[in-house]
Amino acid sequence: MNSYRKISLLAFAGSLALVLGRSAMAQEAQVSTDVAVAEQTSSAPTPKSPASVPNDNWHFGITPYLWFAGTHGTAGFNNRDVSFHASFGDVFSYLNIGIMGAAEASKGRWVFPGDFLWMKLSDDKGFPASPFPSVTSIKVKMYESVLTPKVGYRVVDHEKLKVDGTVGIRYWHLGENLSLQPLNLNNSQSANWVDVIAGAKIQMPLSPKAGITILGDAGGGGANVDYQVVGSLGYKIKPNIIGELGWRYMDVNYRPSSTFIFDGAMSGILLGVTFNLK
């Protein structure tokens, strides 16, 4: 083989080696890049699931409920008081009508719960030996209204635990009317006051369909002491409907310097249904 052909073959072999070397280097560089990207992807934070991302839309829910409460305590007016004790059966036998319900609006971490209770009770007692011949019986009517609006902020918002701190007011109206029959002579007494309250609400899921809610608040203002505690078990009947079964205890001690006195507690089973509208 002459020198010219040797030089040509060496040049061709060198060119081929250079091309193959560059190709191998390019492949190695690509592999290194792919590995680096894979490592960065695996070490990057996992995107938040939709459930953990704060929802800034408005949400609304209403809960009509029945409170099967008994009551006990002391009531009176004009420096005269008397103790009372009535089971739920006693209260129900005197109940004419009642309206009970709760509602809550929320946006992001802000919550706006409210509760309303109104009852009217009455009884008619005869006087078998009345000192007044023209009076044969006395009819008693009692009214109770309790309105509790609050505002709160979700201080803990985890999948397994949610805690709301709340503050608000509780408005009370208690009234009674005594009517002497058949003369229809009336004597009425009433009391209205507002208490400032603060508390918390805790929610803990037990399963995708069941969960526990515990709430309470306490305060005062018009009353010396005003507090309540509620515990309930909720079960999701449908995606937007939750059945509620629980227990509620409410205590208030209203003793102004004069007139109406009410120092009583109410407690009993709570049964309701929550409708999440949005």
Secondary structure, DSSP 8 states (H G I E B T S, - for coil): --HHHHHHHHHHHHHHHHHHHHHHHHHHHHHHHHHHHHHHHHHS-----TTTS---SEEEEEEEEEEEEEEEEEEEETTEEEEEEE-HHHHHHHEEEEEEEEEEEEETTEEEEEEEEEEEEEEEEE-TT-SSTT--EEEEEEEEEEEEEEEEEEEEE-SS-EEEEEEEEEEEEEEEEEEEETTTEEEEEEEEEEEEEEEEEEEEESSSSEEEEEEEEEEEESSSEEEEEEEEEEEEEETTEEEEEEEEEEEEEE--SSS-EEEEEEEEEEEEEEEE--
